[in-house]
């Protein structure tokens, strides 16, 4: 995504922020009873991952009938569209070998790589320390108490356990009869229930829910459109999934939630509902196209994210198995 596209995106979000400010000041848009207190106790740092269990793993394993695997991550490189000012570069180096050096009598040579970039780029998981409400994050953690330039002192991505559970893919593109769902289309309780019923699946406690919208197909074709708007989860839909007890929610889009934001809602309020209020992880830029092609609505979901100490996010490549 070009810098010009990044600027366009930020201007748009700034305008939406101003439009939503009256709702935020009144507090009505973010109403949630005792959201600063985790049901899992004052020391909890993993949120909805508490709903994972050995029983969920066994349940998911029974969904494997073909052994086919699906890589849900996209390739990450310098051209990957990203929310400004995020960027990514990789450098391949040959330490000590610039002038033709090698190691030992066997003349061993090697390549290493250096990454210069942001972890919130491409296919990614948003940790619980990513989004807050006026400086307060999941389980009542205040930014001043745990956020440090050297890394988060709480809620770091290293705290997240392996997410191995049942996955559910909701094919919104098929539901709307299109290859790419139109931007601004919100998925709320009615839409989620309608697609789940049509597909014959039930959303259960401890699940990972993924939306297929076809949006990711715009990468490299229309990066400006891709990175400035999108169809996605609405606030009511986010609260509905939270009530279901899901562990994570993802989509084949850059921000999961519907943009332009729904009238009367705050800026990235879906992120606030999921991450800050309910401890539910967000998975962005998930490649759900093959799942949709195979009508793989249920599968075993496996994710072991990099354990960067104190990190807010991580670049990931989850695997679906069916």
Order of alpha helices (4+ residues) and beta strands (2+ residues): alpha-alpha-beta-beta-beta-beta-beta-beta-alpha-beta-alpha-beta-alpha-beta-alpha-beta-alpha-beta-beta-alpha-beta-beta-beta
